[in-house]
C-alpha cells in the first residue's frame, strides 16, 4: 500500500510540474518564435518587393505625434501647390 501512495504522489507531482512548465514556457516560446518569423512585405524605392522581419521595423521606427501647428503648416503648404 505505501508504494502505491508514493507512486500516486510522484505522478501528481510530475503532472503539476509539467503543467506549470507548459503554462509558463509556452507563451515565452510563442513570443520568441512568432516575433522572429513574422515577415512584412515592403516596397523598395526601385520597385522591388522585399520581405523584412517585423522586429527590425519595430526597432527602427520612432512614434512621434505631430503637433497642431505642424499639421496646420503641412495643410497650408500642401494646398498651395
C-alpha positions, -999 to 999 in steps of 0.1 A, spaced: 0 0 0 27 26 8 43 21 -26 11 29 -45 7 61 -24 42 71 -33 36 63 -70 4 84 -70 22 113 -53 51 111 -78 26 111 -106 7 140 -93 39 160 -87 51 153 -122 18 163 -137 18 196 -117 54 203 -127 47 195 -164 16 217 -164 34 246 -148 63 243 -172 39 242 -202 19 271 -188 49 293 -183 71 282 -211 46 282 -240 39 319 -241 76 327 -239 84 302 -267 55 315 -288 67 351 -283 102 343 -294 92 322 -325 64 345 -337 85 376 -335 114 361 -354 94 345 -381 69 372 -389 78 389 -422 63 421 -436 63 428 -474 78 462 -482 82 480 -515 116 494 -522 121 528 -540 133 510 -571 101 489 -572 114 456 -558 93 438 -532 113 426 -502 103 407 -470 116 423 -438 114 410 -402 88 428 -382 112 431 -352 136 451 -374 108 475 -383 97 479 -347 132 487 -336 138 513 -363 106 533 -361 100 561 -336 65 571 -330 62 609 -327 28 626 -326 26 658 -348 16 690 -331 -14 710 -342 9 737 -356 28 711 -377 -4 698 -391 -17 732 -400 16 742 -415 16 710 -436 -20 716 -447 -12 752 -458 19 741 -477 2 711 -493 -27 731 -506 -6 760 -520 9 738 -547 
